[in-house]
Amino acid sequence: MLGPAPLFRLKGRHRAQVVLKSTDREAAITAVRLSVERIASDRSRRAVSFSVDVDPQ
């Protein structure tokens, strides 16, 4: 796991990038899905949005 690394602000919002590298694609996808669901269910993080990009390389 690399990050979080700050990115430039866009439309006044702070952004960050996290890179997850794994040799087990399915385990990585499951881990990301569970993490996003857990954070998204926290009402104090309602303003947080996610974008997940799966790169098969």
Secondary structure by P-SEA (a helix, b strand, c coil): ccccccccccccbbbbbbbbbcccaaaaaaaaaaaaaaaaaccccccbbbbbbbbcc
